[in-house]
Amino acid sequence: MGLPSNCQAAVNWIDEQLAKPNIYDFNLGNGVIVNDLHKCLTTKRERILEMSNYNQKIVFLHTKLIKDKLTNG
């Protein structure tokens, strides 16, 4: 069974972000600070590819929160 399309899109987006300059001390909101965006996204990418079902969905949603914050400020 292959990777769901939404997860594949998240992996593609992560790859695009990793090609850009890194962001340090990124404030995600609600008291969450990402100290190294590239390291965070690399971990999310690995987890999306290796996990399945519920855990994969949770990592996908965390990635979507980061994307929404970067896109909408």
N, CA, C and O atoms as CSV, one atom per row, in Angstrom:
chain,resi,resn,atom,element,x,y,z
A,1,MET,N,N,0.842,-1.186,0.000
A,1,MET,CA,C,0.000,0.000,0.000
A,1,MET,C,C,0.883,1.244,0.000
A,1,MET,O,O,1.831,1.341,0.780
A,2,GLY,N,N,0.574,2.178,-0.863
A,2,GLY,CA,C,1.380,3.374,-1.012
A,2,GLY,C,C,1.017,4.456,-0.007
A,2,GLY,O,O,0.107,4.296,0.806
A,3,LEU,N,N,1.726,5.525,-0.082
A,3,LEU,CA,C,1.517,6.674,0.773
A,3,LEU,C,C,0.255,7.412,0.335
A,3,LEU,O,O,0.074,7.649,-0.859
A,4,PRO,N,N,-0.632,7.786,1.277
A,4,PRO,CA,C,-1.826,8.552,0.892
A,4,PRO,C,C,-1.429,9.859,0.199
A,4,PRO,O,O,-0.359,10.407,0.464
A,5,SER,N,N,-2.284,10.347,-0.675
A,5,SER,CA,C,-1.943,11.528,-1.478
A,5,SER,C,C,-1.685,12.765,-0.622
A,5,SER,O,O,-0.811,13.566,-0.952
A,6,ASN,N,N,-2.433,12.934,0.474
A,6,ASN,CA,C,-2.196,14.107,1.317
A,6,ASN,C,C,-0.833,14.018,2.008
A,6,ASN,O,O,-0.159,15.033,2.186
A,7,CYS,N,N,-0.434,12.828,2.388
A,7,CYS,CA,C,0.885,12.646,3.006
A,7,CYS,C,C,1.994,12.847,1.985
A,7,CYS,O,O,3.038,13.412,2.309
A,8,GLN,N,N,1.780,12.393,0.762
A,8,GLN,CA,C,2.776,12.609,-0.291
A,8,GLN,C,C,2.926,14.095,-0.570
A,8,GLN,O,O,4.038,14.578,-0.785
A,9,ALA,N,N,1.815,14.826,-0.567
A,9,ALA,CA,C,1.869,16.274,-0.770
A,9,ALA,C,C,2.642,16.938,0.376
A,9,ALA,O,O,3.395,17.884,0.148
A,10,ALA,N,N,2.457,16.447,1.598
A,10,ALA,CA,C,3.184,16.996,2.745
A,10,ALA,C,C,4.686,16.740,2.599
A,10,ALA,O,O,5.493,17.626,2.879
A,11,VAL,N,N,5.062,15.546,2.167
A,11,VAL,CA,C,6.475,15.216,1.958
A,11,VAL,C,C,7.062,16.120,0.867
A,11,VAL,O,O,8.180,16.614,1.008
A,12,ASN,N,N,6.321,16.334,-0.203
A,12,ASN,CA,C,6.791,17.221,-1.281
A,12,ASN,C,C,6.984,18.647,-0.769
A,12,ASN,O,O,7.965,19.307,-1.108
A,13,TRP,N,N,6.040,19.118,0.053
A,13,TRP,CA,C,6.134,20.468,0.614
A,13,TRP,C,C,7.360,20.568,1.531
A,13,TRP,O,O,8.093,21.556,1.488
A,14,ILE,N,N,7.576,19.550,2.353
A,14,ILE,CA,C,8.737,19.533,3.240
A,14,ILE,C,C,10.024,19.605,2.420
A,14,ILE,O,O,10.937,20.355,2.767
A,15,ASP,N,N,10.104,18.839,1.345
A,15,ASP,CA,C,11.295,18.868,0.489
A,15,ASP,C,C,11.535,20.271,-0.064
A,15,ASP,O,O,12.680,20.715,-0.146
A,16,GLU,N,N,10.471,20.967,-0.442
A,16,GLU,CA,C,10.601,22.345,-0.932
A,16,GLU,C,C,11.133,23.262,0.161
A,16,GLU,O,O,11.981,24.116,-0.098
A,17,GLN,N,N,10.634,23.086,1.386
A,17,GLN,CA,C,11.063,23.940,2.495
A,17,GLN,C,C,12.516,23.682,2.879
A,17,GLN,O,O,13.232,24.603,3.272
A,18,LEU,N,N,12.945,22.441,2.764
A,18,LEU,CA,C,14.332,22.103,3.107
A,18,LEU,C,C,15.329,22.695,2.121
A,18,LEU,O,O,16.511,22.832,2.436
A,19,ALA,N,N,14.857,23.045,0.929
A,19,ALA,CA,C,15.727,23.676,-0.067
A,19,ALA,C,C,15.879,25.180,0.197
A,19,ALA,O,O,16.756,25.825,-0.378
A,20,LYS,N,N,15.029,25.733,1.062
A,20,LYS,CA,C,15.076,27.159,1.397
A,20,LYS,C,C,15.976,27.363,2.613
A,20,LYS,O,O,16.312,26.406,3.311
A,21,PRO,N,N,16.367,28.619,2.865
A,21,PRO,CA,C,17.177,28.882,4.068
A,21,PRO,C,C,16.421,28.477,5.345
A,21,PRO,O,O,15.196,28.569,5.420
A,22,ASN,N,N,17.183,28.034,6.329
A,22,ASN,CA,C,16.601,27.568,7.581
A,22,ASN,C,C,16.050,28.736,8.397
A,22,ASN,O,O,16.516,29.868,8.270
A,23,ILE,N,N,15.057,28.447,9.233
A,23,ILE,CA,C,14.476,29.427,10.153
A,23,ILE,C,C,14.731,28.910,11.564
A,23,ILE,O,O,14.443,27.755,11.878
A,24,TYR,N,N,15.271,29.779,12.405
A,24,TYR,CA,C,15.530,29.411,13.795
A,24,TYR,C,C,14.551,30.156,14.694
A,24,TYR,O,O,14.130,31.268,14.375
A,25,ASP,N,N,14.194,29.550,15.802
A,25,ASP,CA,C,13.273,30.134,16.777
A,25,ASP,C,C,11.961,30.556,16.126
A,25,ASP,O,O,11.526,31.699,16.263
A,26,PHE,N,N,11.349,29.636,15.429
A,26,PHE,CA,C,10.069,29.844,14.750
A,26,PHE,C,C,8.950,29.638,15.763
A,26,PHE,O,O,8.827,28.558,16.341
A,27,ASN,N,N,8.128,30.672,15.983
A,27,ASN,CA,C,7.041,30.615,16.951
A,27,ASN,C,C,5.792,30.056,16.278
A,27,ASN,O,O,5.178,30.716,15.440
A,28,LEU,N,N,5.429,28.845,16.649
A,28,LEU,CA,C,4.253,28.189,16.079
A,28,LEU,C,C,2.972,28.656,16.750
A,28,LEU,O,O,1.884,28.478,16.202
A,29,GLY,N,N,3.087,29.244,17.916
A,29,GLY,CA,C,1.928,29.716,18.669
A,29,GLY,C,C,1.584,28.771,19.804
A,29,GLY,O,O,2.072,27.643,19.855
A,30,ASN,N,N,0.751,29.232,20.702
A,30,ASN,CA,C,0.327,28.447,21.868
A,30,ASN,C,C,1.507,27.928,22.678
A,30,ASN,O,O,1.454,26.832,23.235
A,31,GLY,N,N,2.567,28.718,22.740
A,31,GLY,CA,C,3.728,28.346,23.543
A,31,GLY,C,C,4.684,27.371,22.889
A,31,GLY,O,O,5.595,26.872,23.550
A,32,VAL,N,N,4.502,27.084,21.605
A,32,VAL,CA,C,5.366,26.129,20.907
A,32,VAL,C,C,6.386,26.903,20.071
A,32,VAL,O,O,6.025,27.674,19.182
A,33,ILE,N,N,7.664,26.681,20.373
A,33,ILE,CA,C,8.758,27.305,19.629
A,33,ILE,C,C,9.545,26.195,18.937
A,33,ILE,O,O,9.965,25.232,19.579
A,34,VAL,N,N,9.742,26.333,17.631
A,34,VAL,CA,C,10.562,25.385,16.874
A,34,VAL,C,C,11.949,26.021,16.759
A,34,VAL,O,O,12.113,27.055,16.111
A,35,ASN,N,N,12.940,25.397,17.392
A,35,ASN,CA,C,14.292,25.970,17.421
A,35,ASN,C,C,15.016,25.860,16.093
A,35,ASN,O,O,15.843,26.713,15.773
A,36,ASP,N,N,14.726,24.832,15.317
A,36,ASP,CA,C,15.402,24.591,14.042
A,36,ASP,C,C,14.374,23.987,13.091
A,36,ASP,O,O,14.049,22.804,13.189
A,37,LEU,N,N,13.864,24.801,12.172
A,37,LEU,CA,C,12.782,24.352,11.296
A,37,LEU,C,C,13.210,23.182,10.419
A,37,LEU,O,O,12.433,22.246,10.230
A,38,HIS,N,N,14.413,23.213,9.885
A,38,HIS,CA,C,14.865,22.115,9.020
A,38,HIS,C,C,14.926,20.791,9.772
A,38,HIS,O,O,14.507,19.759,9.246
A,39,LYS,N,N,15.440,20.811,10.986
A,39,LYS,CA,C,15.525,19.587,11.773
A,39,LYS,C,C,14.113,19.076,12.094
A,39,LYS,O,O,13.858,17.873,12.032
A,40,CYS,N,N,13.208,19.984,12.434
A,40,CYS,CA,C,11.825,19.609,12.726
A,40,CYS,C,C,11.168,18.983,11.500
A,40,CYS,O,O,10.539,17.931,11.606
A,41,LEU,N,N,11.308,19.618,10.345
A,41,LEU,CA,C,10.679,19.115,9.129
A,41,LEU,C,C,11.309,17.808,8.660
A,41,LEU,O,O,10.613,16.946,8.123
A,42,THR,N,N,12.610,17.651,8.856
A,42,THR,CA,C,13.265,16.395,8.504
A,42,THR,C,C,12.692,15.253,9.332
A,42,THR,O,O,12.446,14.165,8.813
A,43,THR,N,N,12.481,15.504,10.614
A,43,THR,CA,C,11.888,14.498,11.490
A,43,THR,C,C,10.452,14.194,11.077
A,43,THR,O,O,10.051,13.031,11.043
A,44,LYS,N,N,9.684,15.223,10.767
A,44,LYS,CA,C,8.296,15.022,10.323
A,44,LYS,C,C,8.264,14.191,9.043
A,44,LYS,O,O,7.419,13.310,8.887
A,45,ARG,N,N,9.187,14.479,8.131
A,45,ARG,CA,C,9.245,13.743,6.858
A,45,ARG,C,C,9.492,12.255,7.104
A,45,ARG,O,O,8.807,11.399,6.546
A,46,GLU,N,N,10.475,11.965,7.942
A,46,GLU,CA,C,10.790,10.567,8.252
A,46,GLU,C,C,9.602,9.866,8.894
A,46,GLU,O,O,9.306,8.715,8.572
A,47,ARG,N,N,8.921,10.561,9.803
A,47,ARG,CA,C,7.791,9.949,10.491
A,47,ARG,C,C,6.614,9.717,9.552
A,47,ARG,O,O,5.936,8.694,9.653
A,48,ILE,N,N,6.363,10.649,8.643
A,48,ILE,CA,C,5.275,10.447,7.673
A,48,ILE,C,C,5.559,9.210,6.824
A,48,ILE,O,O,4.658,8.416,6.552
A,49,LEU,N,N,6.817,9.052,6.409
A,49,LEU,CA,C,7.176,7.932,5.546
A,49,LEU,C,C,7.192,6.596,6.292
A,49,LEU,O,O,6.896,5.562,5.693
A,50,GLU,N,N,7.528,6.595,7.574
A,50,GLU,CA,C,7.703,5.347,8.313
A,50,GLU,C,C,6.494,4.913,9.124
A,50,GLU,O,O,6.306,3.719,9.358
A,51,MET,N,N,5.673,5.860,9.557
A,51,MET,CA,C,4.529,5.514,10.397
A,51,MET,C,C,3.315,5.213,9.537
A,51,MET,O,O,3.321,5.428,8.324
A,52,SER,N,N,2.280,4.716,10.182
A,52,SER,CA,C,1.049,4.427,9.444
A,52,SER,C,C,-0.163,4.768,10.293
A,52,SER,O,O,-0.065,4.964,11.504
A,53,ASN,N,N,-1.294,4.833,9.635
A,53,ASN,CA,C,-2.594,5.047,10.256
A,53,ASN,C,C,-2.634,6.289,11.139
A,53,ASN,O,O,-2.296,7.383,10.687
A,54,TYR,N,N,-3.042,6.127,12.390
A,54,TYR,CA,C,-3.275,7.254,13.290
A,54,TYR,C,C,-2.015,8.103,13.487
A,54,TYR,O,O,-2.073,9.330,13.401
A,55,ASN,N,N,-0.893,7.460,13.747
A,55,ASN,CA,C,0.348,8.196,13.990
A,55,ASN,C,C,0.756,9.026,12.775
A,55,ASN,O,O,1.225,10.154,12.921
A,56,GLN,N,N,0.580,8.475,11.594
A,56,GLN,CA,C,0.895,9.194,10.364
A,56,GLN,C,C,-0.013,10.409,10.215
A,56,GLN,O,O,0.436,11.475,9.793
A,57,LYS,N,N,-1.273,10.255,10.556
A,57,LYS,CA,C,-2.224,11.371,10.466
A,57,LYS,C,C,-1.865,12.490,11.431
A,57,LYS,O,O,-1.980,13.667,11.089
A,58,ILE,N,N,-1.429,12.128,12.637
A,58,ILE,CA,C,-1.038,13.140,13.618
A,58,ILE,C,C,0.165,13.940,13.125
A,58,ILE,O,O,0.177,15.167,13.230
A,59,VAL,N,N,1.173,13.259,12.591
A,59,VAL,CA,C,2.358,13.947,12.070
A,59,VAL,C,C,1.976,14.812,10.873
A,59,VAL,O,O,2.495,15.917,10.718
A,60,PHE,N,N,1.074,14.319,10.028
A,60,PHE,CA,C,0.593,15.114,8.897
A,60,PHE,C,C,-0.062,16.402,9.398
A,60,PHE,O,O,0.195,17.478,8.858
A,61,LEU,N,N,-0.898,16.299,10.419
A,61,LEU,CA,C,-1.576,17.482,10.962
A,61,LEU,C,C,-0.589,18.466,11.577
A,61,LEU,O,O,-0.764,19.675,11.430
A,62,HIS,N,N,0.439,17.983,12.257
A,62,HIS,CA,C,1.477,18.871,12.797
A,62,HIS,C,C,2.177,19.601,11.657
A,62,HIS,O,O,2.454,20.797,11.748
A,63,THR,N,N,2.458,18.872,10.589
A,63,THR,CA,C,3.108,19.481,9.422
A,63,THR,C,C,2.204,20.543,8.805
A,63,THR,O,O,2.675,21.607,8.402
A,64,LYS,N,N,0.921,20.257,8.734
A,64,LYS,CA,C,-0.038,21.219,8.179
A,64,LYS,C,C,-0.101,22.486,9.031
A,64,LYS,O,O,-0.220,23.585,8.491
A,65,LEU,N,N,-0.024,22.345,10.352
A,65,LEU,CA,C,-0.003,23.515,11.238
A,65,LEU,C,C,1.213,24.392,10.944
A,65,LEU,O,O,1.108,25.618,10.900
A,66,ILE,N,N,2.354,23.760,10.745
A,66,ILE,CA,C,3.577,24.511,10.429
A,66,ILE,C,C,3.415,25.208,9.079
A,66,ILE,O,O,3.758,26.383,8.941
A,67,LYS,N,N,2.897,24.493,8.091
A,67,LYS,CA,C,2.698,25.087,6.767
A,67,LYS,C,C,1.745,26.263,6.834
A,67,LYS,O,O,2.021,27.317,6.261
A,68,ASP,N,N,0.631,26.101,7.523
A,68,ASP,CA,C,-0.345,27.189,7.644
A,68,ASP,C,C,0.268,28.416,8.320
A,68,ASP,O,O,0.017,29.547,7.904
A,69,LYS,N,N,1.066,28.191,9.356
A,69,LYS,CA,C,1.704,29.310,10.068
A,69,LYS,C,C,2.711,30.014,9.168
A,69,LYS,O,O,2.783,31.243,9.163
A,70,LEU,N,N,3.489,29.247,8.408
A,70,LEU,CA,C,4.465,29.860,7.488
A,70,LEU,C,C,3.777,30.621,6.359
A,70,LEU,O,O,4.247,31.675,5.931
A,71,THR,N,N,2.667,30.081,5.886
A,71,THR,CA,C,1.954,30.698,4.753
A,71,THR,C,C,1.167,31.922,5.182
A,71,THR,O,O,1.189,32.949,4.503
A,72,ASN,N,N,0.477,31.819,6.302
A,72,ASN,CA,C,-0.425,32.898,6.725
A,72,ASN,C,C,0.162,33.820,7.771
A,72,ASN,O,O,-0.441,34.838,8.110
A,73,GLY,N,N,1.315,33.482,8.281
A,73,GLY,CA,C,1.965,34.325,9.277
A,73,GLY,C,C,1.380,34.185,10.584
A,73,GLY,O,O,1.823,34.835,11.531
